[in-house]
Amino acid sequence: MQKVIDIKNGITRMPAWRMSQPVDFELLKGENLAIVGPNGGGKSMFVDILIGRHPLLGDNPKYDFSPTDKELVSDNIKYIAFRDTYGGDNDKTYFLQQRWNQTEISEETTTAGEKLEEAYRLSGEDNEKKRLFRQRIYELFHLESILDKYVILLSSGELRKFMLASSIFASPKVLIIDNPFIGLDAETRDQLKELLRLMAQDGDLQIVLVLSKDDDIPDFISHVVEVKDMIVGNKTTLEQYRNSRQPIPPHVLDADKAKAIIDLPYKQTEYHSEEVINMKDVSIRYGERTILKDLNWLVKNGERWALSGQNGAGKSTLLSLVCADNPQSYACDISLFGYQRGSGESIWDIKKHIGYVSPEMHRAYHRDIKAVKIVASGLSDSVGLYMRPDAEQLKRCLFWMDIFGIGDKSDCSFLQLSNGEQRLVLLARAFVKDPELLILDEPLHGLDDHNRRLVKDVINTFCERRNKTMVMVTHYKSEYPECINNSKFLIKNN
């Protein structure tokens, strides 16, 4: 049987990138693989070894992609990492509000259509079959509607579709994708699973999915490798893995920690208003493109909303108006905590009462600093400006890091944490000021099943406190915390 990837006794030369045990692994021709395991367990480091990113002591991985006319490993294996779907590691000029500040975009910025055409051109010889396949991808992901948009302005779901299409156009032999289904609406998730299944069936492409959520494993996957405690487990069949899975308990938040959340002292400076968010006939346009049209929305004190809708329907744009990250918010009829936008309290006064996490925020944090400083930045609502917390503030930061199960990561460099651990850090940042309004835009992105249950427990417990209101965006109904009592669905404007 042809060994497409073969690693024997793999130990990286650099100690910082070593697994706890040497790696022994084979990917055979025709196998489609899921790599699963807990956050921080070593999945991404294992993939880095698979693709030859880290040189090994002794023999490096052996590859056999035949038949192929491509000589380089990088041409035969394409890896879409979690970070790539937020703009990539090289996107150092990105800032949190940039997506909604089109005047800040450089003239050199390219559109999604230009980037996709470039990827298609570089993929090799053009022919009718390839053109038909490209058109099929465009139709499947509804890419025609984003071709004229700058890449930096794409929603997280649109950006994920864009990255997937770019990599598929490259015609690799092995396509490795980190959590391909998060951030996609239900229809697109189903369509993507079907596309990957058909591509795998054709036999010319092998799929490797790196998944945090077991329920996301598609049926076309033939084998599973579990990576945990920095150890690469044995490859098993999908059926064997599913039969061996242990169910997640209904609740995982420790009772003492739940009580500690409930018993947190209330602040003297809290807002107490019957209406927390009030939007009247709100419309947002960018050039000829209408994102929101005549939207009315009233959120009352103590309500917990689930906000959902198609990719590109305007969910994150709507929340950017609430948080005043969108400059058009000042031209709209919006009241927060009873204060009309543009009058009364400044937005910085209002932000003190809002806890916020989003894919755009995750994308904006690319400074390699201690995790506890990221959490502390939530006390001053800064992204890119970091304060040294005093003793009391440090205690609050460590409290919330412990609540989210990352108390031992406080002094770790943020960029050296796994993507799931980074998301937990940003969640601690959202809760650290004990806000009256929680804005959680896809908060469970990249979290394993245990941590997903933990975060839902924390949200439910936090919302038991008085004077707490929440808006949560998610594409999975299974992610709704039990405290959700209202919902709003946005339809994409054509």
C-alpha positions as CSV (number, residue, x, y, z in Angstrom):
1,M,0.0,0.0,0.0
2,Q,1.4,3.4,-1.0
3,K,2.5,5.5,2.0
4,V,1.7,9.1,1.2
5,I,3.2,10.3,4.5
6,D,5.5,8.2,6.5
7,I,7.1,9.2,9.9
8,K,9.2,6.9,12.0
9,N,10.4,7.9,15.5
10,G,9.8,11.5,14.7
11,I,11.5,13.9,17.2
12,T,11.8,17.6,16.3
13,R,15.3,19.1,16.5
14,M,13.9,22.1,18.5
15,P,12.9,21.1,22.0
16,A,10.1,23.7,22.0
17,W,8.3,21.9,19.2
18,R,8.6,18.3,20.6
19,M,5.8,16.0,21.4
20,S,6.0,14.1,24.7
21,Q,6.7,10.9,22.7
22,P,8.3,10.3,19.3
23,V,5.8,10.3,16.5
24,D,5.1,7.2,14.4
25,F,2.5,7.8,11.7
26,E,1.5,6.6,8.2
27,L,-1.1,8.1,5.9
28,L,-1.9,5.5,3.3
29,K,-3.3,6.1,-0.2
30,G,-7.0,6.5,-0.1
31,E,-7.3,7.3,3.6
32,N,-9.2,10.4,4.8
33,L,-8.2,11.4,8.3
34,A,-9.6,13.3,11.3
35,I,-7.1,14.6,13.9
36,V,-9.0,15.1,17.1
37,G,-8.1,16.0,20.7
38,P,-8.4,18.6,23.5
39,N,-7.3,22.2,23.2
40,G,-3.6,22.4,23.9
41,G,-3.2,18.7,23.3
42,G,-0.8,19.1,20.4
43,K,-2.9,18.8,17.3
44,S,-1.3,21.8,15.5
45,M,2.2,20.7,16.5
46,F,1.5,17.3,15.0
47,V,0.3,18.8,11.8
48,D,3.5,20.9,11.6
49,I,5.5,17.7,11.8
50,L,3.3,16.1,9.1
51,I,3.9,19.0,6.6
52,G,7.7,19.1,7.4
53,R,7.6,22.6,9.0
54,H,9.9,21.4,11.8
55,P,13.0,19.4,10.9
56,L,13.4,16.2,12.8
57,L,16.3,14.4,14.4
58,G,17.2,11.5,12.1
59,D,15.0,11.0,9.1
60,N,12.5,13.7,8.1
61,P,9.0,12.6,7.0
62,K,8.9,10.6,3.7
63,Y,6.4,11.6,1.1
64,D,5.0,9.7,-1.9
65,F,2.5,11.8,-3.8
66,S,2.7,9.8,-7.1
67,P,1.4,10.2,-9.6
68,T,2.1,14.0,-9.6
69,D,4.2,16.5,-11.6
70,K,4.7,18.7,-8.6
71,E,8.0,18.3,-6.9
72,L,7.7,20.4,-3.8
73,V,6.0,19.1,-0.6
74,S,4.3,22.5,-0.3
75,D,2.6,22.1,-3.7
76,N,1.3,18.7,-2.8
77,I,0.1,19.5,0.8
78,K,-2.0,22.5,1.5
79,Y,-2.7,23.4,5.1
80,I,-5.4,25.9,6.1
81,A,-4.6,26.8,9.7
82,F,-7.1,28.3,12.2
83,R,-5.2,31.6,12.1
84,D,-5.3,31.8,8.3
85,T,-9.1,32.1,8.4
86,Y,-8.7,35.3,10.4
87,G,-6.4,36.9,7.9
88,G,-3.1,35.1,8.4
89,D,0.0,35.5,10.5
90,N,1.4,38.2,8.2
91,D,-1.6,40.5,8.6
92,K,0.3,42.7,11.1
93,T,-1.4,45.9,10.1
94,Y,-4.9,44.7,10.9
95,F,-6.7,46.5,13.7
96,L,-10.1,45.6,15.4
97,Q,-12.2,48.3,13.7
98,Q,-10.6,48.1,10.2
99,R,-13.3,45.9,8.7
100,W,-15.8,48.7,9.2
101,N,-13.5,51.6,8.4
102,Q,-13.2,51.4,4.6
103,T,-11.3,54.7,4.4
104,E,-8.4,53.1,6.2
105,I,-7.8,50.5,3.5
106,S,-4.7,50.8,1.3
107,E,-5.0,51.2,-2.4
108,E,-2.8,48.1,-2.7
109,T,-5.4,46.0,-1.0
110,T,-6.8,43.3,-3.3
111,T,-10.3,42.0,-3.7
112,A,-11.5,38.5,-3.0
113,G,-12.1,38.0,-6.7
114,E,-8.6,39.0,-7.7
115,K,-7.1,36.7,-5.1
116,L,-9.2,33.8,-6.2
117,E,-8.3,34.3,-9.8
118,E,-4.6,34.5,-8.9
119,A,-4.9,31.1,-7.0
120,Y,-6.7,29.6,-10.0
121,R,-4.0,30.8,-12.5
122,L,-1.2,29.4,-10.3
123,S,-2.9,26.0,-10.1
124,G,-1.7,25.0,-13.6
125,E,-3.1,24.4,-17.0
126,D,-6.5,25.8,-17.7
127,N,-9.1,23.6,-19.3
128,E,-12.9,23.2,-19.6
129,K,-13.1,20.7,-16.7
130,K,-11.2,23.0,-14.4
131,R,-13.4,26.0,-15.4
132,L,-16.5,24.0,-14.7
133,F,-15.1,23.0,-11.3
134,R,-14.2,26.6,-10.4
135,Q,-17.8,27.7,-11.3
136,R,-19.2,24.9,-9.1
137,I,-17.1,26.1,-6.2
138,Y,-18.2,29.7,-6.8
139,E,-21.9,28.6,-6.8
140,L,-21.5,26.3,-3.8
141,F,-20.1,29.0,-1.6
142,H,-22.1,31.9,-3.2
143,L,-18.7,33.5,-3.9
144,E,-20.1,35.8,-6.6
145,S,-21.5,38.1,-3.9
146,I,-18.0,38.7,-2.4
147,L,-15.8,38.9,-5.4
148,D,-15.8,42.7,-5.4
149,K,-15.1,42.9,-1.6
150,Y,-11.7,43.5,-0.1
151,V,-10.4,40.4,1.6
152,I,-9.9,42.4,4.8
153,L,-13.6,43.3,4.9
154,L,-15.0,39.7,4.6
155,S,-17.0,38.4,7.5
156,S,-15.4,35.5,9.4
157,G,-17.6,33.0,7.5
158,E,-16.9,34.6,4.2
159,L,-13.2,34.6,4.9
160,R,-13.3,30.9,5.7
161,K,-15.1,30.1,2.4
162,F,-12.5,32.3,0.5
163,M,-9.6,30.4,2.1
164,L,-11.1,27.0,1.3
165,A,-11.7,27.9,-2.3
166,S,-8.2,29.3,-2.7
167,S,-6.7,26.1,-1.4
168,I,-9.0,23.8,-3.4
169,F,-8.0,25.7,-6.6
170,A,-4.3,24.8,-5.9
171,S,-5.2,21.1,-6.6
172,P,-3.1,19.6,-3.8
173,K,-2.8,15.8,-3.2
174,V,-3.5,16.3,0.5
175,L,-5.6,19.1,1.9
176,I,-5.3,19.7,5.7
177,I,-8.0,22.0,7.2
178,D,-8.2,23.2,10.7
179,N,-11.8,23.3,11.9
180,P,-13.3,23.9,8.5
181,F,-17.0,24.0,9.7
182,I,-16.9,26.6,12.4
183,G,-18.1,30.1,11.3
184,L,-20.2,28.6,8.5
185,D,-23.9,28.7,8.4
186,A,-25.8,25.4,8.5
187,E,-26.5,25.3,4.8
188,T,-22.8,25.9,3.9
189,R,-21.6,23.4,6.4
190,D,-23.7,20.7,4.7
191,Q,-22.6,21.8,1.3
192,L,-18.9,21.8,2.3
193,K,-19.2,18.3,3.7
194,E,-20.7,17.1,0.5
195,L,-18.1,18.8,-1.6
196,L,-15.2,17.3,0.4
197,R,-16.9,13.9,0.3
198,L,-17.1,14.0,-3.5
199,M,-13.5,15.2,-3.9
200,A,-12.3,12.4,-1.6
201,Q,-14.4,9.9,-3.6
202,D,-12.7,10.9,-6.8
203,G,-9.5,9.6,-5.3
204,D,-7.3,12.4,-6.5
205,L,-7.4,14.3,-3.1
206,Q,-7.0,13.1,0.4
207,I,-8.6,15.1,3.2
208,V,-7.2,15.6,6.7
209,L,-9.5,17.5,9.1
210,V,-8.2,18.9,12.4
211,L,-11.3,19.0,14.5
212,S,-12.1,20.3,18.0
213,K,-15.7,19.1,18.0
214,D,-16.3,15.4,17.6
215,D,-19.8,15.9,16.1
216,D,-18.1,17.6,13.1
217,I,-16.4,14.4,11.9
218,P,-18.0,13.7,8.5
219,D,-19.0,10.2,7.5
220,F,-16.5,10.1,4.6
221,I,-13.6,10.2,7.1
222,S,-12.1,6.7,7.2
223,H,-9.6,7.0,10.1
224,V,-9.1,9.0,13.3
225,V,-6.0,10.0,15.2
226,E,-6.4,11.4,18.7
227,V,-3.7,13.8,20.0
228,K,-3.7,14.6,23.7
229,D,-1.1,15.4,26.3
230,M,1.3,16.0,23.4
231,I,1.1,12.3,22.4
232,V,0.0,11.2,19.0
233,G,-2.3,8.1,19.5
234,N,-2.7,5.2,17.2
235,K,-4.7,5.5,14.0
236,T,-8.1,3.9,14.3
237,T,-11.1,3.5,12.1
238,L,-13.9,6.1,12.4
239,E,-16.3,3.4,13.7
240,Q,-13.7,2.3,16.4
241,Y,-13.3,5.9,17.5
242,R,-17.0,6.6,17.7
243,N,-17.5,3.5,19.8
244,S,-14.8,4.5,22.2
245,R,-15.9,8.1,22.8
246,Q,-16.7,9.1,26.4
247,P,-19.8,11.4,26.7
248,I,-19.3,14.9,28.1
249,P,-21.1,15.3,31.5
250,P,-24.1,17.6,31.4
251,H,-22.2,20.2,33.5
252,V,-18.4,20.5,34.0
253,L,-18.1,23.8,35.9
254,D,-17.0,23.1,39.5
255,A,-19.8,23.9,42.0
256,D,-17.4,26.1,44.1
257,K,-16.4,28.1,41.0
258,A,-20.1,28.5,40.1
259,K,-20.8,29.9,43.6
260,A,-17.8,32.2,43.4
261,I,-19.3,33.7,40.2
262,I,-22.7,34.2,41.8
263,D,-21.2,35.7,44.9
264,L,-19.0,38.3,43.1
265,P,-19.6,41.7,44.6
266,Y,-21.7,44.2,42.6
267,K,-20.2,47.5,41.5
268,Q,-21.5,50.8,42.7
269,T,-21.1,52.2,39.1
270,E,-23.5,49.8,37.3
271,Y,-26.0,50.9,34.8
272,H,-29.6,50.0,35.7
273,S,-31.8,50.6,32.7
274,E,-34.9,48.8,31.4
275,E,-33.8,49.1,27.8
276,V,-30.2,48.0,27.2
277,I,-30.1,48.2,23.3
278,N,-32.6,50.1,21.2
279,M,-32.1,50.3,17.4
280,K,-34.7,52.1,15.2
281,D,-34.7,51.8,11.4
282,V,-30.9,51.2,11.3
283,S,-29.5,50.8,7.8
284,I,-25.8,50.2,6.9
285,R,-24.4,50.6,3.3
286,Y,-21.0,50.3,1.8
287,G,-21.1,51.7,-1.6
288,E,-23.7,49.8,-3.6
289,R,-23.9,47.0,-1.0
290,T,-26.6,47.1,1.7
291,I,-25.7,45.1,4.8
292,L,-28.5,46.1,7.2
293,K,-31.8,47.7,6.1
294,D,-34.4,49.3,8.3
295,L,-33.5,47.1,11.3
296,N,-35.4,47.6,14.5
297,W,-34.3,45.8,17.7
298,L,-35.0,46.2,21.3
299,V,-33.1,44.3,24.0
300,K,-34.4,44.7,27.5
301,N,-32.5,44.2,30.8
302,G,-32.1,40.6,31.7
303,E,-32.8,39.2,28.2
304,R,-30.4,36.7,26.6
305,W,-30.5,36.7,22.8
306,A,-29.3,34.3,20.2
307,L,-28.4,36.1,17.0
308,S,-28.1,34.0,13.9
309,G,-28.2,34.2,10.1
310,Q,-26.4,33.4,6.9
311,N,-22.8,34.2,6.4
312,G,-22.5,37.9,5.4
313,A,-26.0,38.7,6.7
314,G,-24.6,41.4,9.0
315,K,-24.4,39.8,12.4
316,S,-21.0,41.1,13.3
317,T,-21.8,44.4,11.7
318,L,-24.8,44.7,13.9
319,L,-22.7,44.0,17.0
320,S,-20.0,46.5,15.8
321,L,-22.7,49.2,16.0
322,V,-23.5,48.3,19.6
323,C,-19.8,48.4,20.5
324,A,-19.2,51.6,18.5
325,D,-16.4,50.0,16.5
326,N,-18.3,50.9,13.3
327,P,-18.1,54.7,12.4
328,Q,-21.6,54.5,10.9
329,S,-23.0,53.8,14.3
330,Y,-23.0,57.6,15.0
331,A,-25.3,58.2,12.1
332,C,-27.9,55.7,13.3
333,D,-30.7,55.9,15.8
334,I,-29.1,53.7,18.6
335,S,-29.5,53.9,22.3
336,L,-27.5,51.9,24.8
337,F,-28.5,51.7,28.5
338,G,-30.9,54.5,27.8
339,Y,-28.3,56.9,26.4
340,Q,-28.7,58.0,22.8
341,R,-25.6,57.4,20.7
342,G,-23.9,60.8,20.2
343,S,-25.2,62.4,23.3
344,G,-24.8,62.1,27.0
345,E,-22.2,59.6,28.1
346,S,-19.2,59.0,25.9
347,I,-18.8,55.6,24.2
348,W,-15.8,54.9,26.5
349,D,-18.0,55.4,29.5
350,I,-20.5,52.9,28.0
351,K,-17.8,50.4,26.9
352,K,-16.9,50.0,30.6
353,H,-20.2,48.1,30.9
354,I,-19.8,45.8,27.9
355,G,-17.8,42.6,27.7
356,Y,-17.0,41.6,24.1
357,V,-15.4,38.8,22.2
358,S,-15.4,38.1,18.5
359,P,-13.5,36.5,15.6
360,E,-12.3,40.0,14.6
361,M,-10.9,40.5,18.1
362,H,-9.1,37.2,17.9
363,R,-7.6,38.4,14.6
364,A,-6.5,41.7,16.1
365,Y,-4.4,40.1,18.9
366,H,-1.1,39.3,17.3
367,R,1.2,40.6,20.0
368,D,3.4,38.0,21.7
369,I,2.8,39.0,25.3
370,K,1.7,37.2,28.5
371,A,-1.8,35.9,28.5
372,V,-2.7,37.7,31.7
373,K,-2.0,41.0,30.1
374,I,-4.5,40.2,27.3
375,V,-7.1,39.5,30.0
376,A,-6.2,42.8,31.8
377,S,-6.7,44.7,28.5
378,G,-10.4,44.1,29.0
379,L,-10.4,46.3,32.0
380,S,-9.5,49.3,29.8
381,D,-11.2,48.1,26.6
382,S,-7.9,48.3,24.7
383,V,-6.6,46.2,21.9
384,G,-2.9,46.8,21.3
385,L,-2.4,49.0,24.4
386,Y,-1.6,46.9,27.4
387,M,-1.6,47.9,31.1
388,R,0.2,46.5,34.1
389,P,-2.6,45.5,36.4
390,D,-2.4,46.4,40.0
391,A,-2.8,43.8,42.7
392,E,-6.6,43.9,42.8
393,Q,-6.9,43.9,39.1
394,L,-4.4,41.0,38.8
395,K,-6.5,39.0,41.3
396,R,-9.6,39.6,39.1
397,C,-7.7,38.5,35.9
398,L,-6.4,35.3,37.6
399,F,-9.9,34.6,39.0
400,W,-11.5,34.5,35.5
401,M,-8.6,32.6,34.0
402,D,-9.1,30.0,36.6
403,I,-12.8,29.9,35.9
404,F,-12.1,29.2,32.2
405,G,-9.6,26.5,33.1
406,I,-6.5,28.4,32.0
407,G,-5.2,29.6,35.4
408,D,-1.9,27.9,34.8
409,K,-1.4,29.8,31.5
410,S,-1.3,33.3,33.0
411,D,2.5,33.8,32.3
412,C,2.4,31.9,29.0
413,S,3.0,33.9,25.8
414,F,-0.4,34.4,24.1
415,L,0.8,33.5,20.6
416,Q,2.4,30.3,21.9
417,L,-1.0,29.0,23.2
418,S,-3.2,26.8,21.1
419,N,-6.0,28.6,19.3
420,G,-8.6,27.1,21.7
421,E,-6.6,28.3,24.7
422,Q,-6.3,31.8,23.1
423,R,-10.1,31.8,22.7
424,L,-10.5,31.0,26.4
425,V,-8.1,33.9,27.3
426,L,-10.3,36.3,25.2
427,L,-13.4,35.0,27.0
428,A,-11.8,35.7,30.3
429,R,-11.0,39.2,29.0
430,A,-14.8,39.7,28.2
431,F,-15.9,38.7,31.7
432,V,-13.1,40.3,33.7
433,K,-15.0,43.6,34.3
434,D,-18.2,41.9,35.3
435,P,-20.1,43.7,32.6
436,E,-23.9,44.4,32.5
437,L,-24.0,43.5,28.8
438,L,-22.2,40.5,27.3
439,I,-21.6,40.5,23.5
440,L,-20.3,37.1,22.5
441,D,-19.7,36.7,18.8
442,E,-19.1,33.0,18.1
443,P,-17.5,32.5,21.5
444,L,-17.0,28.7,21.1
445,H,-14.9,28.9,18.0
446,G,-12.2,26.2,18.1
447,L,-13.1,24.9,21.5
448,D,-13.1,21.1,22.3
449,D,-16.2,19.4,23.6
450,H,-15.2,19.8,27.2
451,N,-14.4,23.5,27.0
452,R,-17.6,24.1,25.0
453,R,-19.6,22.7,27.9
454,L,-17.5,24.7,30.4
455,V,-18.1,28.0,28.6
456,K,-21.8,27.3,28.3
457,D,-21.8,26.6,32.1
458,V,-20.0,29.8,32.8
459,I,-22.4,31.8,30.6
460,N,-25.4,30.3,32.3
461,T,-24.0,30.9,35.8
462,F,-23.0,34.5,35.0
463,C,-26.5,35.2,33.7
464,E,-28.0,34.2,37.0
465,R,-26.6,37.3,38.5
466,R,-28.9,40.3,38.5
467,N,-28.7,43.1,35.9
468,K,-27.0,40.9,33.3
469,T,-28.0,41.0,29.6
470,M,-26.4,38.9,26.8
471,V,-26.3,38.7,23.0
472,M,-24.6,35.7,21.5
473,V,-23.9,34.9,17.8
474,T,-23.6,31.3,16.8
475,H,-24.4,29.1,13.7
476,Y,-24.9,26.0,15.9
477,K,-28.2,25.7,17.9
478,S,-26.4,23.1,20.0
479,E,-24.2,25.9,21.3
480,Y,-27.0,27.9,22.8
481,P,-26.7,28.1,26.6
482,E,-29.8,27.1,28.5
483,C,-30.3,30.7,29.5
484,I,-31.2,31.9,26.0
485,N,-34.8,33.3,26.0
486,N,-34.9,35.3,22.7
487,S,-33.7,34.9,19.2
488,K,-33.2,37.0,16.1
489,F,-32.4,35.7,12.6
490,L,-30.8,38.0,10.0
491,I,-31.3,37.4,6.2
492,K,-28.6,38.4,3.8
493,N,-29.4,41.4,1.6
494,N,-28.7,40.7,-2.1
